[in-house]
Amino acid sequence: MATQIVMDRTGDTRHEFNPADSVAIVAAEARFKELTGAGFTAAARMGEGKSELLRVFDPSVEETVFYP
């Protein structure tokens, strides 16, 4: 399972999806585009204290964090 974590003023919301499920990937990519289009920054967690900025959706990333 992959997780998209959306941080906002209310805390965080987690959206899990199966990267082997094409329907789930379409929904996750739409969420990615919606959030980044609204000004959120997307980052892939690469390990403790490490992240990498994401400019395009990558379904192989285990955890993507979105923050305003």
C-alpha atoms as a printed R data frame, in Angstrom:
   type eleno elety resid chain resno      x      y       z
1  ATOM     1    CA   MET     A     1  0.000  0.000   0.000
2  ATOM     2    CA   ALA     A     2  1.069  3.534  -0.754
3  ATOM     3    CA   THR     A     3 -0.079  6.527   1.272
4  ATOM     4    CA   GLN     A     4 -0.717 10.154   0.425
5  ATOM     5    CA   ILE     A     5 -0.659 12.335   3.549
6  ATOM     6    CA   VAL     A     6 -2.280 15.755   3.284
7  ATOM     7    CA   MET     A     7 -1.251 18.262   5.960
8  ATOM     8    CA   ASP     A     8 -3.457 21.300   6.582
9  ATOM     9    CA   ARG     A     9 -4.687 23.527   9.384
10 ATOM    10    CA   THR     A    10 -6.889 20.732  10.745
11 ATOM    11    CA   GLY     A    11 -4.077 18.177  11.001
12 ATOM    12    CA   ASP     A    12 -3.499 15.436   8.461
13 ATOM    13    CA   THR     A    13 -5.600 13.198   6.257
14 ATOM    14    CA   ARG     A    14 -4.286  9.895   4.909
15 ATOM    15    CA   HIS     A    15 -5.305  8.349   1.615
16 ATOM    16    CA   GLU     A    16 -4.077  4.803   0.998
17 ATOM    17    CA   PHE     A    17 -4.042  3.167  -2.415
18 ATOM    18    CA   ASN     A    18 -2.776 -0.031  -3.983
19 ATOM    19    CA   PRO     A    19 -0.135  0.796  -6.628
20 ATOM    20    CA   ALA     A    20 -1.095 -2.419  -8.455
21 ATOM    21    CA   ASP     A    21 -4.698 -1.214  -8.923
22 ATOM    22    CA   SER     A    22 -5.056  0.939 -12.049
23 ATOM    23    CA   VAL     A    23 -8.304  2.540 -10.835
24 ATOM    24    CA   ALA     A    24 -6.678  3.492  -7.525
25 ATOM    25    CA   ILE     A    25 -3.678  4.957  -9.370
26 ATOM    26    CA   VAL     A    26 -5.955  7.173 -11.468
27 ATOM    27    CA   ALA     A    27 -7.631  8.496  -8.303
28 ATOM    28    CA   ALA     A    28 -4.286  9.032  -6.538
29 ATOM    29    CA   GLU     A    29 -2.853 10.880  -9.545
30 ATOM    30    CA   ALA     A    30 -5.964 13.083  -9.715
31 ATOM    31    CA   ARG     A    31 -5.531 13.894  -5.995
32 ATOM    32    CA   PHE     A    32 -1.848 14.702  -6.607
33 ATOM    33    CA   LYS     A    33 -2.706 17.088  -9.468
34 ATOM    34    CA   GLU     A    34 -5.554 18.690  -7.525
35 ATOM    35    CA   LEU     A    35 -3.414 19.347  -4.462
36 ATOM    36    CA   THR     A    36 -0.302 20.560  -6.279
37 ATOM    37    CA   GLY     A    37 -2.518 22.691  -8.525
38 ATOM    38    CA   ALA     A    38 -3.994 24.282  -5.385
39 ATOM    39    CA   GLY     A    39 -0.501 25.235  -4.188
40 ATOM    40    CA   PHE     A    40  0.470 22.270  -2.017
41 ATOM    41    CA   THR     A    41  4.057 21.012  -2.153
42 ATOM    42    CA   ALA     A    42  4.474 17.263  -2.605
43 ATOM    43    CA   ALA     A    43  7.418 15.421  -1.088
44 ATOM    44    CA   ALA     A    44  8.340 11.748  -1.022
45 ATOM    45    CA   ARG     A    45  9.539 10.435   2.326
46 ATOM    46    CA   MET     A    46 12.905  8.818   1.660
47 ATOM    47    CA   GLY     A    47 13.764  7.833   5.212
48 ATOM    48    CA   GLU     A    48 13.993  9.357   8.631
49 ATOM    49    CA   GLY     A    49 14.485 13.088   8.224
50 ATOM    50    CA   LYS     A    50 14.878 12.840   4.442
51 ATOM    51    CA   SER     A    51 12.497 13.749   1.661
52 ATOM    52    CA   GLU     A    52 12.557 14.498  -2.035
53 ATOM    53    CA   LEU     A    53 10.435 17.102  -3.809
54 ATOM    54    CA   LEU     A    54  7.973 15.616  -6.298
55 ATOM    55    CA   ARG     A    55  6.865 17.588  -9.322
56 ATOM    56    CA   VAL     A    56  5.010 14.714 -11.016
57 ATOM    57    CA   PHE     A    57  2.975 11.823  -9.641
58 ATOM    58    CA   ASP     A    58  4.969  8.643  -9.021
59 ATOM    59    CA   PRO     A    59  2.836  5.626  -8.008
60 ATOM    60    CA   SER     A    60  5.911  3.756  -6.740
61 ATOM    61    CA   VAL     A    61  6.477  6.217  -3.860
62 ATOM    62    CA   GLU     A    62  5.399  4.613  -0.577
63 ATOM    63    CA   GLU     A    63  4.598  7.865   1.248
64 ATOM    64    CA   THR     A    64  3.890 11.243  -0.308
65 ATOM    65    CA   VAL     A    65  3.377 14.195   2.015
66 ATOM    66    CA   PHE     A    66  1.491 17.281   0.808
67 ATOM    67    CA   TYR     A    67  1.892 20.512   2.731
68 ATOM    68    CA   PRO     A    68  0.647 24.044   2.045
